[in-house]
């Protein structure tokens, strides 16, 4: 009986953790880019301006998610320009 209770508690805790991680990711996805970041993206990736507004917003969310999860670093001598590294 104690084993079943322990498993139930583990599943509940795991569910809460997964939900919080998912919610944080969703919040970051829905957040628009800052003015500084939007300017950098628009100045360096002009094709974005030709997308419909809905797709631009979706892309901004994906960029936010990417920037949140990744650390931009050069490798084998490749240097990342400061304007991109500061994203």
Rosetta blueprint (number, residue, H / E / L):
1 X L
2 X H
3 X H
4 X H
5 X H
6 X H
7 X H
8 X H
9 X H
10 X H
11 X H
12 X H
13 X H
14 X H
15 X H
16 X H
17 X H
18 X H
19 X H
20 X H
21 X H
22 X H
23 X H
24 X H
25 X H
26 X H
27 X H
28 X H
29 X H
30 X H
31 X L
32 X L
33 X L
34 X L
35 X H
36 X H
37 X H
38 X H
39 X H
40 X H
41 X H
42 X H
43 X H
44 X H
45 X L
46 X H
47 X H
48 X H
49 X H
50 X H
51 X L
52 X L
53 X H
54 X H
55 X H
56 X H
57 X H
58 X H
59 X H
60 X H
61 X H
62 X H
63 X H
64 X H
65 X H
66 X H
67 X H
68 X H
69 X H
70 X L
71 X L
72 X L
73 X L
74 X L
75 X L
76 X L
77 X L
78 X L
79 X L
80 X L
81 X L
82 X H
83 X H
84 X H
85 X H
86 X L
87 X L
